[in-house]
Each structure stands twice: as structure tokens, then as C-alpha cells.
Amino acid sequence: MNLKNTLPFILLSIFILKLESCTAQTEPAQPIPEEFKSCCGIEPVVFNSRKTSIYVPNVFTPNGDGINDTFAPFVNSEVLTLINFTILTPGKDTVLYRTVKFDISQMREYAWNGKNWNDGSVYSGPFVYGMEVMDQERKLSIVEGWACAIPCKKEMVVFKTKEGCFYPTQATDEGNVDGRKPNLEQDCF
């Protein structure tokens, strides 16, 4: 055995072993607070019935910065109106927001701003929503689901890029979601 050929092989082997044992030094992942673990990716966000298409974001950030501040469905032109747009706590024991008729031409007027009906405080956490959708043929469909109001806090930064989170800014004009669109959250987290 030639020592001249063996020594480089041994040194290279040691180097590779050392390299494999190195770990990347990244910041530890921020854990998701317990009450927010069910947020994002648990509910469908686009509902289709006959010719109607309705996109309902599954997360929004009601902090008053003008980006993703309100919660409302986005609909295509086949939707005539929304009726009984209601938002409840997860246990369905408290009404957070309700409007009997939702004028889709004035979304900002009827969208939920995240404030609790009872005391005006900003709600955070999961919630349940429901509404009746009347199409142009005056036929009704019921849309129900879960979504989350995410507070703008450092510990919630995971929701900026969490897979399955769909924000209001990702709506299309035809009542769909475009997941390639950015959520535009810059200063929230």
C-alpha cells in the first residue's frame, strides 16, 4: 500500500465526515401559539355553485394599516347578493359580526373590520362564518367555513409565509384566489 496515495484519501474522508456533522445555524422557528394552530389550510377558500364563484380568505390582519384589514368574500359577476353574512366565535356562542344584506358593490362598507360587536375590541383567533349566496337566477346557496383574525405581533410572523394561508389581497376579480399574488404584509409581523 502506497502511503502517498492513502494519506490524501484519509484526509478527504475526515473532511467529509466533519462537513456532514455541521449543522446550519438558523434562527429557531417561532412556535405557533396554541389558539392559532388550526389557522390556514384547513378549509376550502373557493366555493363554486352553478355559475357562482366565491373566494373567502382564510386569514386577515385587522390592524388598520390598509392591508388585509377587513374580512369579506370576493365574488364573481354571477352573484347577485349575499344574505345573513354572519361571523361567530368557534363555539358559535357569540356573534362577532352580522349584516342581513351585503351589497357586493360596496364591499368596504359591509366587510368585517375585526371588531367585536359587543364591546368594540379587535378580535383575534379562529372564527366561523356563514352566508347565503343569491345568484343572478335568484337561487340560494349556503357558504360556511372557518378563518382566522391574526394579530400583528412578532410571534405571528409564521403566518406571513405559512402554506395554506390565503389573504384578501390574493383575490381575483372573478371570485377566485391567486396564491401566486403576494399577501403584501410588510409591517404587520
C-alpha positions in Angstrom: 0.0 0.0 0.0 1.4 3.3 -1.0 1.3 5.9 1.9 1.5 8.7 -0.6 -1.9 7.7 -2.1 -3.5 6.7 1.2 -2.9 9.9 3.1 -4.9 12.2 0.8 -7.8 9.7 0.9 -7.8 9.6 4.7 -7.7 13.4 5.0 -10.5 13.7 2.4 -12.6 11.2 4.4 -12.1 13.1 7.6 -13.0 16.4 5.9 -16.3 14.8 4.5 -17.2 13.4 7.9 -16.7 16.8 9.6 -18.7 18.5 6.9 -21.6 16.1 7.3 -21.7 16.7 11.1 -22.0 20.5 10.6 -25.5 21.9 11.2 -26.9 25.1 9.6 -27.1 27.9 12.1 -30.5 29.3 11.6 -32.8 31.0 14.0 -35.2 28.6 15.7 -38.7 28.5 14.2 -41.2 30.6 16.0 -43.8 28.3 17.5 -47.4 29.0 16.6 -49.5 30.0 19.7 -51.9 27.2 20.6 -55.1 29.0 19.8 -53.9 29.7 16.2 -52.7 26.2 15.3 -55.8 25.5 13.3 -55.4 28.6 11.2 -54.7 28.3 7.4 -55.1 25.3 5.2 -58.0 23.7 7.0 -60.9 25.0 4.9 -61.5 25.4 1.2 -61.3 29.1 0.2 -63.1 29.0 -3.1 -66.8 27.9 -3.3 -68.5 27.2 -6.6 -72.2 26.6 -7.1 -73.8 26.6 -10.5 -72.2 29.7 -12.2 -71.1 31.4 -9.0 -67.6 31.6 -7.6 -66.8 32.9 -4.2 -63.4 33.3 -2.6 -63.3 33.6 1.1 -59.9 34.4 2.6 -58.9 32.1 5.5 -56.8 34.7 7.3 -56.8 38.5 7.7 -54.9 41.1 9.8 -57.3 43.7 11.3 -54.7 46.2 12.4 -55.7 49.4 10.5 -52.7 49.6 8.1 -54.9 49.3 5.0 -53.6 45.9 4.0 -55.8 42.8 4.6 -57.7 44.7 7.3 -61.2 43.5 6.6 -62.8 40.1 6.1 -65.3 39.7 3.3 -66.0 37.3 0.5 -65.0 38.1 -3.1 -67.5 37.1 -5.7 -67.8 36.8 -9.5 -70.4 38.7 -11.6 -72.9 35.8 -11.2 -73.5 36.6 -7.6 -76.5 39.0 -7.1 -76.2 39.5 -3.3 -75.2 37.9 0.0 -77.7 37.5 2.8 -77.1 37.0 6.5 -73.3 37.4 6.4 -72.5 36.2 10.0 -69.3 35.7 11.9 -69.3 33.8 15.2 -66.7 32.6 17.7 -65.6 29.0 17.2 -68.1 27.7 19.7 -70.8 29.5 17.8 -71.9 31.1 21.1 -71.1 34.7 20.4 -71.9 36.8 17.3 -68.9 38.9 16.3 -70.5 40.5 13.3 -73.7 40.2 11.2 -75.3 42.0 8.3 -78.6 40.9 6.8 -77.9 42.1 3.3 -74.4 42.5 1.9 -74.2 44.9 -1.1 -71.4 43.4 -3.1 -70.8 46.7 -5.0 -69.8 48.3 -1.7 -67.6 45.6 -0.1 -65.7 48.0 2.2 -69.0 49.2 3.7 -70.1 45.7 4.6 -66.8 43.9 5.3 -66.0 42.9 8.9 -63.2 45.1 10.3 -62.4 42.6 13.0 -64.1 44.5 15.8 -66.3 42.6 18.3 -69.9 43.7 18.0 -70.4 43.6 21.8 -67.5 45.8 23.0 -65.6 47.1 20.0 -62.4 45.3 20.9 -60.4 43.8 18.0 -61.0 40.1 17.8 -58.1 37.7 17.2 -58.1 33.9 16.6 -60.2 31.4 14.7 -63.8 32.2 13.8 -66.7 30.6 11.9 -68.5 32.4 9.1 -71.7 31.7 7.1 -73.8 33.4 4.4 -76.5 32.7 1.9 -75.4 33.5 -1.7 -78.1 34.5 -4.2 -77.1 34.1 -7.8 -78.5 36.0 -10.9 -81.2 33.3 -11.3 -82.3 34.1 -7.7 -81.2 30.6 -6.4 -79.7 30.4 -3.0 -76.6 28.5 -1.9 -75.1 28.4 1.6 -71.4 29.0 2.2 -69.9 28.2 5.6 -66.3 27.9 6.9 -63.5 28.8 9.3 -61.0 31.6 9.1 -58.6 33.5 11.4 -58.1 37.0 12.5 -54.3 37.2 13.0 -52.9 39.9 15.3 -49.9 41.8 14.1 -47.3 40.6 16.6 -43.8 39.4 16.2 -44.7 35.9 17.3 -47.2 35.6 14.5 -44.6 36.0 11.7 -45.1 32.4 10.6 -48.4 33.5 9.1 -46.6 35.8 6.6 -45.4 32.8 4.6 -47.3 29.8 6.1 -48.5 27.4 3.4 -52.3 27.4 3.1 -52.8 31.0 4.3 -54.8 33.0 1.8 -55.3 36.7 2.3 -57.8 39.3 0.9 -55.1 40.8 -1.3 -54.9 37.5 -3.2 -58.4 37.8 -4.5 -59.1 37.9 -8.3 -62.0 39.8 -9.9 -63.8 36.6 -10.7 -64.3 35.3 -7.1 -61.1 33.1 -7.0 -57.8 33.2 -5.3 -54.4 33.6 -6.9 -51.9 32.1 -4.5 -49.0 33.5 -6.5 -50.1 37.0 -5.6 -48.2 38.4 -2.6 -50.1 39.0 0.7 -48.5 42.4 0.9 -48.0 42.2 4.6 -44.8 44.2 5.2 -45.2 45.9 8.6 -47.6 43.6 10.3 -45.3 41.0 11.8 
